[in-house]
């Protein structure tokens, strides 16, 4: 769910999504276009400032992380250090805080809701302004279950997303999320 929400080309890029970066520069929206690996680099090693020098350091660190670690380890680290709300750090803490369960016990809807929280965890999460989060969650679930709905990058001050009509679908029996 996090890959769908945050970095759909995570498994194929090498730390920097050149396609997303090019699109972000072309549309001038100011969106970050950071990959999961870049976000991990920022969370582990850099300040949250938004300046070009930090972005260059983030890209260089992400490239080094990609050379040193397998994708699954990068994802595991990211899920462990990402912010999911005010004072809520890591997927295990988020699962417990919002749903009272461990990550391996999350339903598909709950996992998608947490993934939808990631762009702006302080201003839209399951406990605060859930409408914004629910619109993204619906798109993530549609994409997860085979729909072609794009999950656009979230912008901090945007209004809730307009969710396209998604044909009803039965949630298939899926194995619980496993955290190694």
PyMOL commands that set and color helices and strands:
alter all, ss='L'
color gray80, all
select helices_A, chain A and resi 2-6+18-27+36-45+52-68+71-81+91-99+103-105+108-120+130-144
alter helices_A, ss='H'
color red, helices_A
select strands_A, chain A and resi 83-85+88-89
alter strands_A, ss='S'
color yellow, strands_A
deselect
rebuild
show_as cartoon
